[in-house]
């Protein structure tokens, strides 16, 4: 990694390739600190962050209950299954032109894209998580006369948590993709808008800095989810690499 | 459990599934044609007009079918776009495979290489690769090559990561046995690692197909001369909602067919496995 960065810097400094095209690590860092210090980036960060959070939290709020219900009730699965499968087969970014017709180029079209991107992986994972619950546990609970609610709360829900988190992590990647594509396509503000603008005006350093912001936010989101997951998973006996 | 009795219980799944889809399509068609607003008119009066929605917003199943028929069989305008996008897709995926599989296998097999490659892989994986699009356009403009590069960039990661994981999860006992019988590295690789890696490679390919589809659409949005993605975004900016839906459905159909083909291949390659 260090070798790569040094090589990049050297090539850029030596004038082998015009820095206009490839920028250089030092330039990227300088641009980054400058724009953080001057505060011009915060507005874009805020817009992108709000889009991401609204869409993602909305997706989780819809997908987890619906996924649990679909995993639990066969009828619901029969009814909603075809829609989920169809939507899963659609690359959601192709719906952008439609969403823009419906919601305009403001923040809400991006929220919708983020939502659509994240909702499917979370839903599918949650649903399959419910199905893979240990059947013996459920049988034992039933034979001791546990109510449906009790079975659900004490067995199904804890057993499904790892699947929900896998879906959430997967969904986070999709949500970020939604922010980028949505803002590249049509927007008035946001980090994706910043990247597109900087690209059009050949400010390569700014483009790289914008891309780095997305990388960082992807890593941070996954790290946060990992931490939550560990908290929920304390009780589970450790297996394999975690032991 | 008693065996299900009666027509309904035997076909419950099909009935509920098909019923839900038919209801959904009817509701949609009705919104566009104003069935619901006519129906609600006596009950809630002028409020009912809300249930009539202009076709430029939502189109309708019938309009979409008509547009699809026209574009495929009457004017045939979609074939040129389909051909161009198809070519981009095939080239992009082919390049992604030729880079991704050897790189992933090598990174899974040689520890130093894996350490060297890992930070790049995880950083790239955390970035939405589409964000590189403006950079690629600065480097090589917005032509045919740009679209191929964005498809490669999107598709190569799942392929490489799965190939790497495949080598790591090879049964170590098999490798030990082969080692103790003096198998060379090449023989070991060809007769043990590669066959056991196939399902992972195909799974990676399946992910890559989905990513490649995104690549087509996103890459073509930026000033291109044709292709399905271009067609979708142009139709969108002209409010030709039915055409947008036709484009989206075409991509979905292509994706479903490709994944199905892959599944066939998988079954064929995997017959030896117990």
Interface residues (C-beta under 8 A of the other chain):
Chain A: X1 X4 X21 X74 X75 X78 X79 X80 X81 X82 X83 X86 X89 X90 X91 X93 X94 X95 X96 X97 X98 X100 X101 X102 X173 X176 X177 X179 X180 X181 X184 X185 X192 X195 X196 X198 X199 X200 X202 X204 X207 X208 X210 X211 X214 X215 X218 X219 X222
Chain B: X12 X13 X16 X17 X19 X20 X21 X24 X56 X57 X116 X119 X120 X123 X126 X127 X128 X130 X131 X132 X133 X134 X135 X137 X138 X139 X210 X213 X214 X217 X218 X221 X229 X232 X233 X235 X236 X237 X239 X241 X244 X245 X247 X248 X251 X252 X255 X256
